[in-house]
Each structure stands twice: as C-alpha cells, then as structure tokens.
Amino acid sequence: MKIRELYSYLDTIAPFSNQDRSDNAGLLVGDHGSQVKKVLLCLDVTNKVVDEAVRKGFDLIISHHPLIERPISKISSAAPLHALIRNNINLITIHTNLDISVGGIADLMLERLGFQKSDTVILPINCDGTGYGRIIELDSPVFADELVEKCRTAFGCTVVRYVDSKKPLFKIGVTSGSAEESVETALNAGCDAFICGEVAHDRMIFAADYGLTLIEAGHFHTEDIFCEDLLVKLKSQFKKIEVEKSKSNIDVCDYSF
C-alpha cells in the first residue's frame, strides 16, 4: 500500500490541520506515493531507532516528536535525518495534532490513571475549542501520594518529581510533555492538582506558593503511551502491513537514586 492511504487514516484520528502553529507534524521525509510494507512506531527518532529500522527492513517510521522543527542549514552524517534519507526510510510525525485530539494523549493519560473521560480542555488553542490537556472532577478526593503512585503504575515513571499541597484533591488536570503555560491555566480553572510530563523549576515554586499539587511524571513516560495505542489501531485498520513499536524507543536518560 502507499503512504497516502496510511496518512489519510492518521488524519482522521488527529487532523494535521489542527496542529499548533509552531509545530511541524506530517510527512517529513519521503512522499505520499511511496510504498509501505513495514511501519515502526517511536516517540523520538534517534540513531538507534533508525538503525533498528534499517536492520529490520522498515520503510516507514511514525514518531510523535518531529525530527525537523526549524529551518536546517546542514545535515551532518551523524544525524538521524541523514540516515533516513540515505536508507530511503519515510517519516511521518503525529505531534501536537495528536496531543489535542479527542482520543489523543491526554485522554490516554486519563484512561491509564483509571479516571473517567473528560471533554474539559485546559488550554484551548483552536477556534473549535480543541487544545491541550483535560480536567476531571472526582466524586471522592485523593491525596498527592496516592496520585504519585497512580502515575508510577500508569506511565512506568522512573522518577516522579512533585509539590504536595497537603490538601484533598478533587479537581485534577492532566497533560503530556512540556506544560509551562498550562500550570497557571490549570490553577485558574480551579484544579487542585496538575499532572504533566515536564515543567521548569519556577513552575514548581509557583505551585508551592499557590497551593497546587504539581506532579511531573516524565516527558518520555507521559507521551510514550501513544505508541501502544496507535499500534493497536493500525494493526486493526491495515491487515497487509507489519506494524511494530521500536525496541530502541527508550528513555535516553539515566537516573541516580
């Protein structure tokens, strides 16, 4: 089958036209008329992921994070982009368009945490109301230590960094990846707690000052969950192609305890 068929399906899940203005999601390497037989899924396109694709004969990689985000002045031979082009491997990135879509990463986070679905968006960016994150309200409260353990189980976090307000938590916001703007927005929306992938130190100080429980569960860990969900969808939709999650798709950071 050709890439345009798979691309069209991805566009129904997470319309590429809805991506953030600063994003670069879509077909980044290759063309829509290319043939595809084997698809490899990953969060980040690293050299190890590309090596795996070459070794196993994959002709398309679907990643979450764009490999090309800004104008390129040169392509080093050490860059993953160079290896993709050299080995005729196509690349589709499904990034902020997936972050903000119904059934996207925020919804997957809620599902893994064992919470109900929610239509309440934390940070709207489009005129149709779609945007980053979700807010849920619980019938009975949880406390920060309980929420941290839920995150460990849901996302397989190696480390969880958090600020504990010491208050019962009824209203909880979630978003994946970096969440600098969303912290204050979640507080202003009445959230008692906010779970995200990554925030700067000043956001932790802000949370402590304003009584918000803020949980940083890992950029990699909160977003890698998209791979397994997309794997199931693609295998169900396309019976004639092979789809795998990359075994080289790992958190590149080591942690000392």
Beta strands, then each sheet from edge to edge (+ up, - down):
strand 1: 26-29
strand 2: 38-42
strand 3: 60-63
strand 4: 90-93
strand 5: 121-124
strand 6: 131-142
strand 7: 161-163
strand 8: 169-174
strand 9: 193-196
strand 10: 213-216
strand 11: 242-245
sheet 1: 1+ 4- 3- 2- 11-
sheet 2: 5+ 6- 8+ 9+ 10+ 7-
end
